[in-house]
Amino acid sequence: MTSVCTTTPHRPHEIKNQAHTLINSMKRDQRLVHPKFQPYLDRFIRGSVTNSLRCSIAERDLEITHRKAIARAARKKLTDRVAQKGGVITVRDVRAKVTKRVETEVEKAEVGAAPPSVVDGTISE
């Protein structure tokens, strides 16, 4: 009798390999399986391969859906910013506020990088 693999197959190609091994060993030794039980065993092997393929497709689809959800959340995070609490504000006003904020940050950075003597407008050495 041949040695039996004790690991559980998880991927479709592993199940196919074990199914072929089982079928080949049954063909070599007809006493392993009763002839009336053979059709049921064949159906079980085909069902196992089909179920593993279905499972791998479902896992792939689930991963794609998960990636899309993460990408959608990242895009929403970028656009879901509060510009003002209360009242009505137009897109033009929001863009003006953002531009003004960026300009003030740049000015602060330039002032922080300049030497103290240049900030007051006097040049001392």
HELIX and SHEET records of a PDB file:
HELIX    1   1 PRO A   12  ARG A   28  1                                  17    
HELIX    2   2 GLN A   30  LEU A   32  5                                   3    
HELIX    3   3 GLN A   38  THR A   79  1                                  42    
HELIX    4   4 VAL A   91  ALA A  113  1                                  23    
HELIX    5   5 PRO A  116  VAL A  119  1                                   4    
END                                                                             
